[in-house]
Amino acid sequence: MNKTELINSIAEKAGLTKVQAKAALEAAIESVGEALGKGDKVALIGFGTFSVAEKPARTGINPRTKEKIQIAASKNVKFKAGAELNGKVK
């Protein structure tokens, strides 16, 4: 399912127009992004939890040249599906 199909599904199930559904989806995505940007967790009961995982700086090896390189620290978004979502997939 792509974004357009998701918007159409939301509009149909919530009784909204496609424009309203698109605005609601974009607002939800923006809100989740802002919360994660602040370092907060976003827990949606039954759906899952979004959080930020921090990876420390480390030394790696370039596979072509075999030379050691320094890999910078980074932050990544993690998602852990909730029990209700997992139940729908199985």
Chimera marker file (.cmm) of the C-alpha trace (Angstrom):
<marker_set name="trace">
<marker id="1" x="0.000" y="0.000" z="0.000" r="1" g="1" b="0" radius="0.5"/>
<marker id="2" x="1.375" y="3.402" z="-0.922" r="1" g="1" b="0" radius="0.5"/>
<marker id="3" x="0.503" y="6.798" z="0.558" r="1" g="1" b="0" radius="0.5"/>
<marker id="4" x="-2.339" y="7.475" z="-1.902" r="1" g="1" b="0" radius="0.5"/>
<marker id="5" x="-3.952" y="4.113" z="-1.190" r="1" g="1" b="0" radius="0.5"/>
<marker id="6" x="-3.609" y="4.729" z="2.552" r="1" g="1" b="0" radius="0.5"/>
<marker id="7" x="-5.262" y="8.140" z="2.219" r="1" g="1" b="0" radius="0.5"/>
<marker id="8" x="-8.131" y="6.588" z="0.242" r="1" g="1" b="0" radius="0.5"/>
<marker id="9" x="-8.577" y="3.893" z="2.897" r="1" g="1" b="0" radius="0.5"/>
<marker id="10" x="-8.551" y="6.422" z="5.751" r="1" g="1" b="0" radius="0.5"/>
<marker id="11" x="-11.084" y="8.608" z="3.927" r="1" g="1" b="0" radius="0.5"/>
<marker id="12" x="-13.404" y="5.667" z="3.361" r="1" g="1" b="0" radius="0.5"/>
<marker id="13" x="-13.183" y="4.223" z="6.885" r="1" g="1" b="0" radius="0.5"/>
<marker id="14" x="-13.387" y="7.557" z="8.728" r="1" g="1" b="0" radius="0.5"/>
<marker id="15" x="-16.019" y="9.142" z="6.512" r="1" g="1" b="0" radius="0.5"/>
<marker id="16" x="-13.697" y="11.970" z="5.477" r="1" g="1" b="0" radius="0.5"/>
<marker id="17" x="-12.914" y="13.528" z="2.149" r="1" g="1" b="0" radius="0.5"/>
<marker id="18" x="-9.579" y="12.585" z="0.595" r="1" g="1" b="0" radius="0.5"/>
<marker id="19" x="-8.305" y="16.112" z="1.266" r="1" g="1" b="0" radius="0.5"/>
<marker id="20" x="-9.207" y="15.827" z="4.963" r="1" g="1" b="0" radius="0.5"/>
<marker id="21" x="-7.705" y="12.338" z="5.196" r="1" g="1" b="0" radius="0.5"/>
<marker id="22" x="-4.472" y="13.533" z="3.564" r="1" g="1" b="0" radius="0.5"/>
<marker id="23" x="-4.253" y="16.487" z="5.975" r="1" g="1" b="0" radius="0.5"/>
<marker id="24" x="-4.876" y="14.191" z="8.964" r="1" g="1" b="0" radius="0.5"/>
<marker id="25" x="-2.233" y="11.676" z="7.833" r="1" g="1" b="0" radius="0.5"/>
<marker id="26" x="0.351" y="14.376" z="7.165" r="1" g="1" b="0" radius="0.5"/>
<marker id="27" x="-0.362" y="15.998" z="10.544" r="1" g="1" b="0" radius="0.5"/>
<marker id="28" x="0.055" y="12.638" z="12.300" r="1" g="1" b="0" radius="0.5"/>
<marker id="29" x="3.352" y="11.947" z="10.519" r="1" g="1" b="0" radius="0.5"/>
<marker id="30" x="4.587" y="15.459" z="11.307" r="1" g="1" b="0" radius="0.5"/>
<marker id="31" x="3.623" y="15.110" z="14.981" r="1" g="1" b="0" radius="0.5"/>
<marker id="32" x="5.401" y="11.763" z="15.299" r="1" g="1" b="0" radius="0.5"/>
<marker id="33" x="8.492" y="13.221" z="13.603" r="1" g="1" b="0" radius="0.5"/>
<marker id="34" x="8.563" y="16.232" z="15.929" r="1" g="1" b="0" radius="0.5"/>
<marker id="35" x="8.236" y="14.049" z="19.023" r="1" g="1" b="0" radius="0.5"/>
<marker id="36" x="11.024" y="11.745" z="17.856" r="1" g="1" b="0" radius="0.5"/>
<marker id="37" x="13.161" y="14.788" z="17.024" r="1" g="1" b="0" radius="0.5"/>
<marker id="38" x="12.864" y="15.847" z="20.671" r="1" g="1" b="0" radius="0.5"/>
<marker id="39" x="13.919" y="12.352" z="21.770" r="1" g="1" b="0" radius="0.5"/>
<marker id="40" x="10.458" y="11.306" z="22.976" r="1" g="1" b="0" radius="0.5"/>
<marker id="41" x="8.829" y="7.922" z="22.427" r="1" g="1" b="0" radius="0.5"/>
<marker id="42" x="5.505" y="7.703" z="20.618" r="1" g="1" b="0" radius="0.5"/>
<marker id="43" x="3.361" y="4.803" z="21.863" r="1" g="1" b="0" radius="0.5"/>
<marker id="44" x="0.130" y="4.014" z="20.035" r="1" g="1" b="0" radius="0.5"/>
<marker id="45" x="-1.632" y="1.298" z="22.042" r="1" g="1" b="0" radius="0.5"/>
<marker id="46" x="-2.477" y="-1.652" z="19.817" r="1" g="1" b="0" radius="0.5"/>
<marker id="47" x="-0.359" y="-0.325" z="16.944" r="1" g="1" b="0" radius="0.5"/>
<marker id="48" x="3.194" y="0.007" z="18.227" r="1" g="1" b="0" radius="0.5"/>
<marker id="49" x="5.915" y="2.221" z="19.618" r="1" g="1" b="0" radius="0.5"/>
<marker id="50" x="8.268" y="4.542" z="17.763" r="1" g="1" b="0" radius="0.5"/>
<marker id="51" x="11.535" y="5.443" z="19.477" r="1" g="1" b="0" radius="0.5"/>
<marker id="52" x="14.990" y="6.789" z="18.675" r="1" g="1" b="0" radius="0.5"/>
<marker id="53" x="17.986" y="4.463" z="18.939" r="1" g="1" b="0" radius="0.5"/>
<marker id="54" x="21.415" y="6.011" z="19.268" r="1" g="1" b="0" radius="0.5"/>
<marker id="55" x="24.395" y="4.235" z="17.748" r="1" g="1" b="0" radius="0.5"/>
<marker id="56" x="27.760" y="5.322" z="19.161" r="1" g="1" b="0" radius="0.5"/>
<marker id="57" x="30.739" y="6.238" z="16.983" r="1" g="1" b="0" radius="0.5"/>
<marker id="58" x="32.864" y="3.234" z="16.112" r="1" g="1" b="0" radius="0.5"/>
<marker id="59" x="35.758" y="2.063" z="14.008" r="1" g="1" b="0" radius="0.5"/>
<marker id="60" x="34.920" y="0.078" z="10.895" r="1" g="1" b="0" radius="0.5"/>
<marker id="61" x="36.820" y="-1.486" z="8.037" r="1" g="1" b="0" radius="0.5"/>
<marker id="62" x="36.472" y="-0.529" z="4.383" r="1" g="1" b="0" radius="0.5"/>
<marker id="63" x="35.851" y="-3.914" z="2.683" r="1" g="1" b="0" radius="0.5"/>
<marker id="64" x="37.644" y="-2.885" z="-0.536" r="1" g="1" b="0" radius="0.5"/>
<marker id="65" x="40.821" y="-1.403" z="0.874" r="1" g="1" b="0" radius="0.5"/>
<marker id="66" x="40.792" y="-3.110" z="4.298" r="1" g="1" b="0" radius="0.5"/>
<marker id="67" x="41.731" y="0.217" z="5.880" r="1" g="1" b="0" radius="0.5"/>
<marker id="68" x="40.180" y="1.277" z="9.172" r="1" g="1" b="0" radius="0.5"/>
<marker id="69" x="37.679" y="4.120" z="9.031" r="1" g="1" b="0" radius="0.5"/>
<marker id="70" x="35.848" y="6.063" z="11.714" r="1" g="1" b="0" radius="0.5"/>
<marker id="71" x="32.053" y="5.753" z="11.548" r="1" g="1" b="0" radius="0.5"/>
<marker id="72" x="30.240" y="8.708" z="13.114" r="1" g="1" b="0" radius="0.5"/>
<marker id="73" x="27.577" y="8.360" z="15.791" r="1" g="1" b="0" radius="0.5"/>
<marker id="74" x="24.014" y="8.303" z="14.456" r="1" g="1" b="0" radius="0.5"/>
<marker id="75" x="20.385" y="8.213" z="15.507" r="1" g="1" b="0" radius="0.5"/>
<marker id="76" x="17.837" y="5.909" z="13.885" r="1" g="1" b="0" radius="0.5"/>
<marker id="77" x="14.101" y="5.463" z="14.263" r="1" g="1" b="0" radius="0.5"/>
<marker id="78" x="12.967" y="2.130" z="15.720" r="1" g="1" b="0" radius="0.5"/>
<marker id="79" x="9.459" y="0.703" z="15.529" r="1" g="1" b="0" radius="0.5"/>
<marker id="80" x="8.180" y="-2.132" z="17.693" r="1" g="1" b="0" radius="0.5"/>
<marker id="81" x="4.798" y="-3.444" z="16.604" r="1" g="1" b="0" radius="0.5"/>
<marker id="82" x="2.098" y="-3.829" z="19.255" r="1" g="1" b="0" radius="0.5"/>
<marker id="83" x="0.292" y="-7.077" z="20.042" r="1" g="1" b="0" radius="0.5"/>
<marker id="84" x="-2.905" y="-6.100" z="18.206" r="1" g="1" b="0" radius="0.5"/>
<marker id="85" x="-0.985" y="-5.225" z="15.010" r="1" g="1" b="0" radius="0.5"/>
<marker id="86" x="1.029" y="-8.428" z="15.238" r="1" g="1" b="0" radius="0.5"/>
<marker id="87" x="-2.209" y="-10.394" z="15.644" r="1" g="1" b="0" radius="0.5"/>
<marker id="88" x="-3.583" y="-8.960" z="12.384" r="1" g="1" b="0" radius="0.5"/>
<marker id="89" x="-0.462" y="-9.978" z="10.482" r="1" g="1" b="0" radius="0.5"/>
<marker id="90" x="-0.327" y="-13.576" z="11.716" r="1" g="1" b="0" radius="0.5"/>
<link id1="1" id2="2" r="1" g="1" b="0" radius="0.2"/>
<link id1="2" id2="3" r="1" g="1" b="0" radius="0.2"/>
<link id1="3" id2="4" r="1" g="1" b="0" radius="0.2"/>
<link id1="4" id2="5" r="1" g="1" b="0" radius="0.2"/>
<link id1="5" id2="6" r="1" g="1" b="0" radius="0.2"/>
<link id1="6" id2="7" r="1" g="1" b="0" radius="0.2"/>
<link id1="7" id2="8" r="1" g="1" b="0" radius="0.2"/>
<link id1="8" id2="9" r="1" g="1" b="0" radius="0.2"/>
<link id1="9" id2="10" r="1" g="1" b="0" radius="0.2"/>
<link id1="10" id2="11" r="1" g="1" b="0" radius="0.2"/>
<link id1="11" id2="12" r="1" g="1" b="0" radius="0.2"/>
<link id1="12" id2="13" r="1" g="1" b="0" radius="0.2"/>
<link id1="13" id2="14" r="1" g="1" b="0" radius="0.2"/>
<link id1="14" id2="15" r="1" g="1" b="0" radius="0.2"/>
<link id1="15" id2="16" r="1" g="1" b="0" radius="0.2"/>
<link id1="16" id2="17" r="1" g="1" b="0" radius="0.2"/>
<link id1="17" id2="18" r="1" g="1" b="0" radius="0.2"/>
<link id1="18" id2="19" r="1" g="1" b="0" radius="0.2"/>
<link id1="19" id2="20" r="1" g="1" b="0" radius="0.2"/>
<link id1="20" id2="21" r="1" g="1" b="0" radius="0.2"/>
<link id1="21" id2="22" r="1" g="1" b="0" radius="0.2"/>
<link id1="22" id2="23" r="1" g="1" b="0" radius="0.2"/>
<link id1="23" id2="24" r="1" g="1" b="0" radius="0.2"/>
<link id1="24" id2="25" r="1" g="1" b="0" radius="0.2"/>
<link id1="25" id2="26" r="1" g="1" b="0" radius="0.2"/>
<link id1="26" id2="27" r="1" g="1" b="0" radius="0.2"/>
<link id1="27" id2="28" r="1" g="1" b="0" radius="0.2"/>
<link id1="28" id2="29" r="1" g="1" b="0" radius="0.2"/>
<link id1="29" id2="30" r="1" g="1" b="0" radius="0.2"/>
<link id1="30" id2="31" r="1" g="1" b="0" radius="0.2"/>
<link id1="31" id2="32" r="1" g="1" b="0" radius="0.2"/>
<link id1="32" id2="33" r="1" g="1" b="0" radius="0.2"/>
<link id1="33" id2="34" r="1" g="1" b="0" radius="0.2"/>
<link id1="34" id2="35" r="1" g="1" b="0" radius="0.2"/>
<link id1="35" id2="36" r="1" g="1" b="0" radius="0.2"/>
<link id1="36" id2="37" r="1" g="1" b="0" radius="0.2"/>
<link id1="37" id2="38" r="1" g="1" b="0" radius="0.2"/>
<link id1="38" id2="39" r="1" g="1" b="0" radius="0.2"/>
<link id1="39" id2="40" r="1" g="1" b="0" radius="0.2"/>
<link id1="40" id2="41" r="1" g="1" b="0" radius="0.2"/>
<link id1="41" id2="42" r="1" g="1" b="0" radius="0.2"/>
<link id1="42" id2="43" r="1" g="1" b="0" radius="0.2"/>
<link id1="43" id2="44" r="1" g="1" b="0" radius="0.2"/>
<link id1="44" id2="45" r="1" g="1" b="0" radius="0.2"/>
<link id1="45" id2="46" r="1" g="1" b="0" radius="0.2"/>
<link id1="46" id2="47" r="1" g="1" b="0" radius="0.2"/>
<link id1="47" id2="48" r="1" g="1" b="0" radius="0.2"/>
<link id1="48" id2="49" r="1" g="1" b="0" radius="0.2"/>
<link id1="49" id2="50" r="1" g="1" b="0" radius="0.2"/>
<link id1="50" id2="51" r="1" g="1" b="0" radius="0.2"/>
<link id1="51" id2="52" r="1" g="1" b="0" radius="0.2"/>
<link id1="52" id2="53" r="1" g="1" b="0" radius="0.2"/>
<link id1="53" id2="54" r="1" g="1" b="0" radius="0.2"/>
<link id1="54" id2="55" r="1" g="1" b="0" radius="0.2"/>
<link id1="55" id2="56" r="1" g="1" b="0" radius="0.2"/>
<link id1="56" id2="57" r="1" g="1" b="0" radius="0.2"/>
<link id1="57" id2="58" r="1" g="1" b="0" radius="0.2"/>
<link id1="58" id2="59" r="1" g="1" b="0" radius="0.2"/>
<link id1="59" id2="60" r="1" g="1" b="0" radius="0.2"/>
<link id1="60" id2="61" r="1" g="1" b="0" radius="0.2"/>
<link id1="61" id2="62" r="1" g="1" b="0" radius="0.2"/>
<link id1="62" id2="63" r="1" g="1" b="0" radius="0.2"/>
<link id1="63" id2="64" r="1" g="1" b="0" radius="0.2"/>
<link id1="64" id2="65" r="1" g="1" b="0" radius="0.2"/>
<link id1="65" id2="66" r="1" g="1" b="0" radius="0.2"/>
<link id1="66" id2="67" r="1" g="1" b="0" radius="0.2"/>
<link id1="67" id2="68" r="1" g="1" b="0" radius="0.2"/>
<link id1="68" id2="69" r="1" g="1" b="0" radius="0.2"/>
<link id1="69" id2="70" r="1" g="1" b="0" radius="0.2"/>
<link id1="70" id2="71" r="1" g="1" b="0" radius="0.2"/>
<link id1="71" id2="72" r="1" g="1" b="0" radius="0.2"/>
<link id1="72" id2="73" r="1" g="1" b="0" radius="0.2"/>
<link id1="73" id2="74" r="1" g="1" b="0" radius="0.2"/>
<link id1="74" id2="75" r="1" g="1" b="0" radius="0.2"/>
<link id1="75" id2="76" r="1" g="1" b="0" radius="0.2"/>
<link id1="76" id2="77" r="1" g="1" b="0" radius="0.2"/>
<link id1="77" id2="78" r="1" g="1" b="0" radius="0.2"/>
<link id1="78" id2="79" r="1" g="1" b="0" radius="0.2"/>
<link id1="79" id2="80" r="1" g="1" b="0" radius="0.2"/>
<link id1="80" id2="81" r="1" g="1" b="0" radius="0.2"/>
<link id1="81" id2="82" r="1" g="1" b="0" radius="0.2"/>
<link id1="82" id2="83" r="1" g="1" b="0" radius="0.2"/>
<link id1="83" id2="84" r="1" g="1" b="0" radius="0.2"/>
<link id1="84" id2="85" r="1" g="1" b="0" radius="0.2"/>
<link id1="85" id2="86" r="1" g="1" b="0" radius="0.2"/>
<link id1="86" id2="87" r="1" g="1" b="0" radius="0.2"/>
<link id1="87" id2="88" r="1" g="1" b="0" radius="0.2"/>
<link id1="88" id2="89" r="1" g="1" b="0" radius="0.2"/>
<link id1="89" id2="90" r="1" g="1" b="0" radius="0.2"/>
</marker_set>
